[in-house]
Amino acid sequence: MQQGKTRVAILFGGRSAEHDVSRASAANVLRALDPNRYEVTLVGITRDGRWIVADAGNGGGMGASALVVPEDGPYLTLLPGGQGRALLVEHNAAGAREIPAFDILFPVLHGPNGEDGTVQGALQLANVAYVGSGVMGSAASMDKDIAKRLMRDAGLPIVPFLVMSASSPVTYEDAARLVGSPDLFVKPANMGSSVGVSRARTADEFAASCKLALRFDKKILIEERIASVREIECSVLEDANGNVRASDLGEILPDGKHGFYSYDAKYLDADGAILRVPAAVPEALAERTKELAVRAFNVLCCEAMARVDFFLSDDQVFVNELNTIPGFTNISMYPKLWEASGLPQSELMNTLIAHGIARHQRSLTYSTQGAV
């Protein structure tokens, strides 16, 4: 360990369908971390859940478009209650060796088994600082059904929706009647990056959409498609002192051939969408949207960061969803919006890491021994 540097472990890859998006995000996070300030260890999580020290497979990581999760690197295990202490087990070798403790872990994991509170719970059991929302904020925001119920109960404007599962199916006719429109979007309740999302306007399309969404989750969301909608995004950031602020707004303009901001439009088609930063939104409406972003962030118990997605129709604003580990790829809105708001990516990383360390230090002062 080099004196004075903060030891950071970046977690990337993971078991979700967003594994490849995570690898791209992590490459940009690595580039944004000041090497004079941070000593970074890359920890790739394989698709079957093994944690592997990935430095050896990423010799050119600083210039790579996506980091690599090697299959044959040493396994890493955090010690429960170890305050960042970890063991390495060499591939096909007996025994383990301890490495210097990490000061903080930075999960760059999108989707289930990473963004949903599972990894956050493991890191809390390890008693180590980490970047991002805690268990509650991560889990509540990841589940679109739970998130929408909480926001609705808090009086936030959301699009009409219903939930179904394979064991409790809903017909297209009933869905259209209950939601209030024959034009629907169907999506997995626990997934991001528009994975498994499709539009349904007929009974046949609805059946195909439900089949697709159920490939990724046992619970799916059915929403009204808002006509003439604009997709607006806002980045929210909490600093080490607990101050929460919202960025300027951005707008996503999907190419007409995609119909909406699909996975293909985001990541596979270089011309799939135009990102307009800042968004052309009247000042009063922009301020109201930013206020809603902060309110939603607080309602869902988020911490550190979240990208809040909105639907805008004329002067109506609907909160769509919150992403507690937003994308950090070279086209991702979260860092772009902060850059446009005057916060470079390197300073954004500093703020997120400082928040995680300060939160962990505060948590050490809470009593776990019951009443005294």
C-alpha positions in Angstrom: 0.0 0.0 0.0 1.3 3.4 -0.9 1.2 5.9 1.9 -1.7 8.3 1.8 -3.7 6.6 -0.9 -7.2 5.3 -0.4 -7.5 1.6 -1.2 -10.6 1.1 -3.5 -11.9 -2.1 -4.9 -14.2 -1.8 -7.9 -16.7 -4.6 -8.2 -18.0 -5.2 -11.8 -19.5 -7.8 -14.1 -22.0 -9.7 -12.0 -24.7 -12.3 -12.5 -27.4 -10.2 -14.2 -28.2 -9.7 -17.8 -26.5 -6.3 -17.5 -23.1 -7.9 -17.0 -21.6 -6.4 -20.1 -23.0 -2.9 -19.4 -21.3 -3.2 -16.0 -17.9 -4.0 -17.6 -18.2 -0.8 -19.7 -19.3 1.3 -16.8 -16.4 0.1 -14.6 -13.9 1.0 -17.3 -15.0 4.6 -17.1 -15.1 4.6 -13.3 -11.5 3.4 -13.3 -10.4 6.2 -15.7 -12.1 8.8 -13.6 -10.3 7.8 -10.3 -7.2 9.9 -9.7 -4.2 7.4 -9.5 -2.4 9.9 -7.3 -5.2 9.6 -4.7 -6.5 6.1 -5.0 -5.0 2.6 -5.1 -7.4 0.5 -7.1 -8.0 -3.2 -7.2 -10.4 -4.6 -9.9 -12.7 -7.4 -8.7 -14.6 -9.0 -11.5 -17.7 -11.0 -10.7 -18.3 -13.9 -13.1 -21.7 -14.7 -14.5 -21.9 -17.6 -11.9 -21.0 -15.3 -9.0 -17.3 -15.9 -8.3 -15.3 -12.8 -7.2 -12.0 -12.8 -9.0 -9.2 -10.2 -8.8 -9.1 -9.0 -12.3 -6.1 -6.7 -12.4 -4.0 -9.2 -14.4 -6.6 -9.3 -17.2 -6.9 -5.6 -17.5 -3.4 -4.4 -18.2 -4.8 -1.9 -20.6 -7.8 -1.1 -18.5 -7.3 2.7 -18.5 -7.9 2.8 -22.2 -10.3 -0.1 -22.6 -14.0 0.3 -23.5 -14.9 -2.5 -21.1 -13.0 -4.3 -18.4 -12.4 -8.1 -18.6 -13.6 -10.6 -16.0 -10.9 -13.3 -16.1 -11.8 -17.0 -15.4 -8.4 -18.0 -13.9 -7.5 -15.2 -11.5 -7.3 -15.5 -7.8 -10.6 -15.7 -5.9 -11.3 -12.9 -3.4 -13.3 -13.3 -0.2 -14.1 -10.4 2.2 -13.8 -11.4 5.9 -17.1 -11.0 7.7 -16.8 -8.1 10.1 -13.2 -7.6 8.8 -13.5 -3.9 8.0 -12.2 -4.3 4.5 -9.8 -7.2 5.2 -9.9 -9.8 2.4 -8.4 -13.2 1.5 -7.0 -14.3 -1.9 -7.1 -17.9 -3.0 -5.0 -18.6 -6.0 -6.7 -20.5 -8.8 -6.4 -24.3 -8.3 -4.3 -23.8 -5.2 -4.8 -24.7 -1.6 -4.7 -22.2 1.2 -5.3 -18.4 1.2 -3.3 -15.3 1.9 -4.6 -12.0 3.4 -4.1 -8.8 1.5 -4.1 -5.2 2.9 -7.6 -4.1 3.9 -9.7 -2.0 1.5 -10.8 1.4 2.6 -14.0 1.3 0.5 -15.6 -0.9 -2.2 -17.2 0.7 -5.3 -20.0 -1.6 -6.7 -20.4 -0.9 -10.4 -23.0 -3.6 -10.7 -26.3 -3.1 -12.6 -29.4 -5.1 -12.1 -30.1 -8.1 -9.8 -27.4 -9.5 -7.5 -25.7 -6.1 -7.5 -28.0 -3.1 -7.5 -30.8 -4.7 -5.5 -29.4 -4.7 -2.0 -27.8 -8.2 -2.0 -24.2 -7.0 -2.5 -24.8 -4.1 -0.2 -25.9 -6.5 2.6 -22.8 -8.5 2.1 -20.6 -5.4 2.4 -22.4 -4.4 5.6 -21.8 -7.8 7.0 -18.1 -7.3 6.1 -18.3 -4.0 8.0 -16.6 -2.1 5.2 -17.4 1.2 3.6 -19.0 1.2 0.1 -20.3 3.6 -2.5 -24.0 4.0 -3.2 -27.3 3.3 -1.5 -27.7 0.9 1.4 -29.8 -2.2 1.5 -33.2 -0.5 1.8 -32.7 2.1 -0.9 -31.2 -0.4 -3.3 -33.9 -3.0 -2.8 -36.8 -0.5 -2.9 -35.6 1.3 -6.0 -34.7 -1.9 -7.9 -38.2 -3.4 -7.6 -40.3 -1.2 -9.8 -43.5 -2.4 -8.2 -42.4 -1.6 -4.7 -40.9 1.7 -5.8 -44.0 2.9 -7.6 -46.2 1.9 -4.6 -44.0 4.0 -2.3 -43.9 6.9 -4.6 -47.6 6.8 -5.2 -48.3 6.7 -1.4 -46.0 9.7 -1.0 -48.1 11.7 -3.5 -45.5 11.6 -6.3 -46.9 11.5 -9.9 -46.5 8.1 -11.6 -47.9 6.4 -14.7 -50.8 4.0 -14.1 -49.6 0.4 -13.7 -50.4 -3.1 -12.6 -48.4 -6.1 -11.7 -48.7 -9.8 -12.8 -46.7 -13.0 -12.5 -46.8 -16.3 -14.4 -48.9 -17.8 -11.6 -51.4 -14.9 -11.7 -51.7 -14.0 -15.4 -53.7 -11.0 -16.7 -55.4 -10.9 -20.1 -54.6 -8.1 -22.5 -58.2 -6.9 -22.2 -58.1 -6.8 -18.4 -54.7 -5.1 -18.5 -55.9 -2.4 -20.9 -59.1 -1.8 -18.8 -57.3 -1.6 -15.5 -54.4 0.6 -16.7 -56.8 2.7 -18.8 -55.2 2.4 -22.2 -54.9 -0.3 -24.9 -51.3 1.0 -25.6 -49.0 -0.7 -23.0 -45.4 -1.2 -22.0 -44.5 -4.5 -20.4 -41.2 -4.8 -18.4 -39.5 -7.0 -15.7 -40.0 -5.6 -12.3 -36.4 -6.1 -11.3 -34.1 -5.2 -14.3 -32.5 -2.2 -15.8 -31.0 -1.0 -19.1 -34.4 -1.6 -20.7 -33.7 -5.3 -20.7 -36.9 -7.3 -21.4 -39.0 -4.2 -22.1 -41.4 -4.1 -25.0 -44.5 -2.4 -26.3 -47.9 -4.1 -26.6 -51.0 -2.9 -28.6 -52.7 -6.1 -29.3 -53.4 -9.4 -27.5 -50.7 -11.2 -29.5 -48.1 -8.5 -28.8 -49.1 -8.6 -25.1 -48.6 -12.3 -24.9 -45.2 -12.0 -26.6 -44.2 -9.1 -24.3 -45.2 -11.0 -21.1 -43.2 -14.0 -22.3 -40.2 -11.8 -22.9 -40.4 -10.0 -19.6 -40.9 -13.2 -17.6 -37.6 -14.5 -19.0 -35.9 -12.0 -16.6 -38.1 -11.8 -13.6 -41.0 -13.7 -11.9 -42.9 -10.4 -11.5 -43.6 -8.0 -14.4 -45.0 -4.5 -14.6 -47.6 -3.4 -17.1 -47.8 0.4 -17.7 -49.8 2.8 -19.7 -47.8 4.2 -22.6 -48.0 8.0 -22.4 -48.5 9.5 -25.9 -46.2 12.3 -27.1 -43.9 11.7 -24.2 -40.4 13.1 -23.7 -37.9 11.0 -21.7 -36.1 13.3 -19.2 -33.4 12.4 -16.7 -31.9 14.0 -13.6 -28.9 13.0 -11.6 -29.1 13.2 -7.8 -26.0 13.3 -5.6 -25.5 13.2 -1.8 -22.2 14.4 -0.3 -20.4 13.3 2.8 -22.3 15.8 5.0 -25.7 14.5 3.8 -26.5 17.4 1.4 -28.6 16.3 -1.5 -28.7 18.1 -4.8 -30.0 17.6 -8.3 -28.2 18.2 -11.6 -29.5 20.0 -14.7 -31.9 17.9 -16.8 -31.1 15.8 -19.9 -33.3 14.5 -22.6 -33.1 11.2 -24.5 -34.3 11.3 -28.1 -34.5 7.7 -29.4 -34.3 7.1 -33.1 -37.7 6.5 -34.6 -36.7 3.0 -35.7 -36.5 1.8 -32.1 -39.8 3.3 -30.9 -38.4 3.9 -27.4 -35.1 3.9 -25.5 -34.5 0.2 -25.8 -31.4 -1.9 -24.9 -30.4 -1.9 -28.6 -30.8 1.9 -28.8 -28.7 2.4 -25.7 -25.8 0.0 -26.3 -25.9 -1.7 -29.7 -26.8 1.1 -32.2 -24.3 4.0 -32.3 -27.1 6.1 -33.8 -29.8 4.7 -31.6 -30.5 7.9 -29.7 -29.5 11.5 -29.3 -28.7 12.7 -25.7 -29.5 16.4 -25.3 -27.8 18.0 -22.3 -29.2 20.3 -21.0 -32.8 19.5 -21.9 -34.9 22.2 -23.5 -37.4 22.5 -20.7 -39.0 25.7 -19.4 -37.2 26.9 -16.2 -40.2 26.5 -13.9 -40.9 23.0 -15.2 -37.3 22.1 -14.9 -37.2 23.3 -11.3 -40.3 21.3 -10.5 -38.8 18.2 -12.0 -35.5 18.6 -10.0 -37.6 19.0 -6.8 -39.4 15.7 -7.7 -36.1 14.0 -8.3 -34.9 14.9 -4.8 -38.2 13.9 -3.2 -38.2 10.5 -5.0 -34.6 10.0 -3.9 -35.6 10.6 -0.2 -38.9 8.6 -0.4 -37.1 5.5 -1.6 -34.4 5.9 1.1 -31.6 6.4 -1.5 -28.1 7.5 -0.6 -25.1 8.8 -2.4 -26.4 8.7 -6.0 -29.3 7.9 -8.2 -30.4 8.7 -11.7 -34.1 9.6 -11.7 -36.0 9.1 -15.0 -39.1 11.0 -15.9 -41.8 11.1 -18.5 -42.8 14.6 -19.6 -46.0 15.2 -21.5 -46.7 18.9 -22.1 -46.5 20.3 -18.6 -47.2 16.9 -16.8 -44.3 15.2 -15.1 -44.3 11.5 -14.2 -41.6 9.8 -12.1 -40.7 6.7 -14.0 -37.9 5.0 -12.0 -34.7 5.5 -10.0 -31.4 3.8 -10.7 -29.2 3.6 -7.7 -26.1 2.4 -9.6 -26.6 4.3 -12.8 -24.6 3.6 -15.9 -21.1 5.2 -16.2 -20.5 4.2 -19.8 -19.2 6.8 -22.3 -22.8 7.5 -23.3 -24.4 7.4 -19.8 -26.5 10.3 -18.6 -25.5 10.3 -14.9 -22.0 11.5 -15.3 -22.8 13.6 -18.4 -25.4 15.6 -16.4 -23.0 16.3 -13.6 -20.3 17.4 -16.1 -22.9 19.8 -17.7 -23.7 21.0 -14.1 -20.1 21.9 -13.5 -18.9 18.7 -11.7 -16.2 16.7 -13.6 -16.2 13.0 -13.3 -13.0 12.9 -11.2 -14.7 15.2 -8.6 -17.9 13.2 -8.8 -15.9 10.1 -7.9 -14.2 11.9 -5.0 -17.7 13.0 -3.7 -19.1 9.4 -3.9 -16.1 7.9 -2.2 -16.1 10.5 0.6 -19.8 9.9 1.2 -19.3 6.2 1.5 -16.4 6.5 4.0 -18.2 9.2 6.1 -21.4 7.1 6.2 -19.4 4.0 7.4 -17.6 6.1 10.1 -21.0 7.3 11.3 -22.4 3.7 11.3 -19.6 2.7 13.7 -21.0 5.0 16.3 -24.4 3.3 16.4 -25.0 0.9 19.2 -25.6 -2.7 18.3 -25.7 -4.0 21.9 -29.3 -3.0 22.7 -30.5 -0.5 25.3 -27.9 0.8 27.7 
